[in-house]
């Protein structure tokens, strides 16, 4: 029976299912919480076409300004598609910025069926959510309203006092479908997880407990959190979710409503409160930079401590600053971040090891 589709053989030889395989397929289709709906699914039936039908999609982007300390007001992009049988020549789009008053923008052009154009919308803000909706096309009502709305999230900058974060991940019953990763601005994977174990019996057992992962994310960099579902049905159907919290417990990014994949981009910046600034406004400094063997630290007391992070966010050295000097001769050549704490003051400074 090597011709059956579930055998380990050349694909060109597969052309049948065994009797037991067919029985198993039937049982799954009739009883599985995720598969029962396939019996009555109309996904393979062509959707009806209309003369006037436009679709709106939000475009995700991380511009050159996404990682700057002072982000200017952003201009977001939406894609407008012609899903109708008539040429799309005009559309009226309403939008709001961070839930504010509705505004209107007009688009004009000439799109054939299934062609698209980009629409630029100035927001006047550096961060937030821009929600948009098509209200009319070709001077009349859109004949399909289910594809008229979209949103874009921009600028998520998080001031923090240290580099410690926590990822909370609530899996659904099917952990083997879920994977995730966190990358920095250079595209280096700093952390990742999954696939995980499935729940043995989804019909009688609860979803697994919330998973937590400690993260160390150096300041003054952009990060991308990506979560994937191999079965394209996400985790939200069973109350799954994810969120990243800073050391104070504030939510940095969060989500759950996706099918195949979802990304969240955020920047970590250093920030001290007014209570953490010395009266003499002294600023911790280092020299030389680049450094070969000994890094000199200025304007710290004999109680100051340090942690040195590599580009992966890993601590490679830590301790107390002795006589305003730190020996870094054993470090490999490359870029590092030193986090210095002196009483209520903290500084994060980049340096290069020669």
Buried (B, 14 or more C-beta within 10 A) or exposed (E): EEEBEEBEEEEEEBEEBBEEBEEEEEEEEEEEEBBEEEEEEEEEEEEEEBEBBBBBBBEEEBEEBBBBEEBEBBBBBBBBBBBBEBBBBBBBBBBBBEEEEEBEBEBEBEBEBEEBBEBEBEBEBBBBBBBBBBBBBBEEEBBBEEBBBBBBBBBBBBEBBBBBBBBBBBBBBBBBBBBBBBBBBEEEEBBEBBEBEBBEEBEEEEBBEEBEBEBBBBBBBBBBBBBBBBEEBBBBEBEBBBBBBBEEEEEBBEBBEBEEBBBBBBBBBBEBEEEEEBEEEEEBBBEEBEBEEEBBBEBBEEEBBBBBBBBEBEEBBEEEBEEBEBEBEEBEEEBBBBBBBBEEBBBBBBBEBE
